[in-house]
Amino acid sequence: MPIRPENRFFYPIDWAQLSDVIRFGRAKGCCEGCGRPHGQLVFHLGDGRWWDAAGQTWRSGKGRPLKLAPLECLPAGTVIETTRVYLACAHLDHDPGNNNSKNLRALCQRCHILHDRTEHLRQRWFTYRYRKALGDLFLGPYPFRYSRWD
């Protein structure tokens, strides 16, 4: 995943090499959350279940094998989507300055966004409050509807 320019100085100079060691050295090119392989086109059902072509089985969002019909034998009308998997090196404590190998994990897009969900919600709350404060300061009331589910 690309690093935002304003956060670039938090990461070490050798971040690309460190990330490669975690993603391809330790994790061997597979997500450490669910086991999806890097760079492969994966069939999935949209709810976390995905087809493991190497193991010829369906897997859950956590990588556990499921007892579902093979890919070819699914009922008619089942929506099967595809996505290309890209691994990213994630900080478990959300601190880009803590580059201890125990704090880093190779995660696919889905696992990474699920891991960062609370941080994204916190950042969203902060952004809404920041916009409201700027609107009140310079332009009067800021015209937006804030609710937990918007």
N, C-alpha and C positions, 0 to 999 in steps of 0.2 A: 504494500500500500504506500502511496506517496506520502511524504511527510510535509506538513504545511510549512511554508517558509518561516512563519513566526515562531515555530517550534523547533526549527532545525538546529539551533545552538544547544538544545537540551541533549541531543544525541552525540555519541562519540564519533570521531572522524572515521573510524573503521567499522561503522554500523553495518555497511553492506556485507562485509566479510563475516562479522559476528552473526548477522541474520542468516547468511548462507550456512554457517556451521550448525546453527540450531535447526533450520528447516530441512537441510539435506544430509547433514552429518548425523545428528542425533535422531531426528524424526524419520530419516530415510525417505523423504519426499511424500510423507503421508501426514494428514492432520492428526495431531495428538489428542483432539477432542472426539472425533468421530471416525477417523481412519480413511477419509476420502483422499485419493491420490492426486498429487499436484500435476497440473497441466492436462488432465484427462477430462473428456466430456462425460458427464455422469447423468444418468437418468434418475429422476426423483419424482415424488408424488406431491411436492409442495408443502408437506407438513413435517419434513425432516427425514422421512424414510427415503432411502436411496438404494439403487441397484449396484451391488459390488460385482463387477464383471469378473474379477480375478477369483473370487470365492463362489461365484454363481449363486448368490443369495441376496435377499433384501436385508438391509441393515437399518436400525433405528437411528435417530439423531445422535445417539451416544455411541454408535458403532456396533451395537449388539446385534447378532443375527436374529432375523424374524422368521416366523413360519408363514410366509405368504407364497402364493403361486409364483412360479417363474415368470420372468418378464414377458414371455410369449403367451402365457396362459391367463393373463389378467382379464377380468370381465370387460365386456364391451362398454364403452362410455367412460372408462377410467382415463382421466387426464394424466398423461405422462409428460413431464417437462424435462428439458436438458439444461445443464449449466456447465461451464468450464470452471474447474476448480483451480484457484490460485492460493498458495499458502502465504501467510504473512507471519512475521515474528511479533507476538503480542507480549506486552508487559503485564503480568498478572496483578500487580499492585497499581497499575496506571501511572507509574512514575518512570518517565523515559531516562532519568538519570541512574536508575537502579538496573544495571546490566548484568547482575549475577545470573548464572545459567539456571539456577533454581527459580528465578523470577521470570524467565523467558519461556514461551511455549509456541510451537508452530501450530497455527490454527488456520482453517479454511475461512472463506468469507462468512459463512453462516455461523460457525462457532465463534468467530471473532466479534461479530455484531451482537450475538447473544451475551458474550462475556462482557462487552462494553456497554450493555444496555443501561445500567444504572448511571454510569458516567455520562452517557448521552442525555438521559433525562435530566440530570443535574445541570449539565451545560445548557440544555434547552430552557430550563427554568431561569437560569442566570441571564440568558439572552433576552427572554421576554421582559424580565425586570429591568434590564439595561435599556431596552428600547422604550419602555414605559417611562423611565426616569428621564431620558433624553427628550421624549415627547412633552412631558410635563415642564421641563426646564425651558425649552426653546419654542415649542409650537403649541403649547396648551395640552389638553388631554390627547393621549395617543389613541387613535381609533383602532383597537383590535379587541377581539373577543378571546379571553383567556379561559380555557377550561383544561382539565387534565387530559382529555382525549382528543383535542384539536391537533 
